[in-house]
Amino acid sequence: MTFIITENVRVCAKNLYKKWKVVYEEKYKDDPRALMIAQDSNTFFIIYKQPTLTYGVIAHEIYHVVEECIKHYSMTGSEEIAMLIEYMHDELYKFINKKKVFVK
């Protein structure tokens, strides 16, 4: 999983799709505060917008990754899902602290 902090989520997403040679489909009228992109079933990107990053937005995007993992890996146990959520939050907060990202 890769975390990206940017001032423009849409441009960042378009650049990733271009790099993968995939057509970017415009889904949002305005630039979203965050976006989860699954390149494949094992590679996820969460793009967060500064300065609008909040703890709620963090949880929202992590949920999308967890939802994809549940579907792909047929996860059914609440403990394994909870451990995945914990892992993802831990990794994101390491990233946030290392990059000194402000969270509202």
Secondary structure, DSSP 8 states (H G I E B T S, - for coil): -EEEEES-HHHHHHHHHHHTT-------SS--SEEEEEEETTEEEEEEESS---HHHHHHHHHHHHHHHHHHHT---HHHHHHHHHHHHHHHHHHHHHHT----
